[in-house]
Amino acid sequence: MATLVGTPVLGLYAHSNPKRTGPYRDLDKVVSVYEQLAEKEYQKPVAELPWSTRVHDAEAMQHIHVDQVLAEVKRFI
């Protein structure tokens, strides 16, 4: 919703590809571990996986660290 009204959005992604489900106006404001987790789960580069591939690790979001998020926030303050 924020993207629709022009509010900057910081997206955090682990389960789905931010290029597919991310904030379309703010793809430069994304912290993602999706690629590394998808490649680990499927043993293939993301480029070789179907566009809709999801990560099934129940702990996937735990791979995003606070310091990554803070660094991204600081880029846009």
Summary of the structure (lengths in Angstrom):
residues: 77
radius of gyration: 13.0
end to end distance: 20.8
largest distance: 38.8
contacts: 188
relative contact order: 0.21
helix: 43%
strand: 8%
